């Protein structure tokens, strides 16, 4: 499985820019999150159920979505100003 992980590291680098819109997170951290998800996918993968490449790609995207969601909750939300009708 280690060889498959090494083969798919370029896929992690390809998927990471899809999530470059996470404010305040450097690209290196986003790519590291994808690589960690790839390693976890290798540990949990069941060859009887699916193709490893498809499984790993889905696992990386899901991890990055989760990372984006967690970081969005940590950012302060901008204060909204109320507009008065007719005024």
Buried (B, 14 or more C-beta within 10 A) or exposed (E): EEEBBEEBEEBBEBBBEEBEEBEEBEEEBBBBBBBBBBBBBBEEBEEEEEEBEEBBBEBBBEBBEEBBEEBEEEEEEEEEEEEEEEE
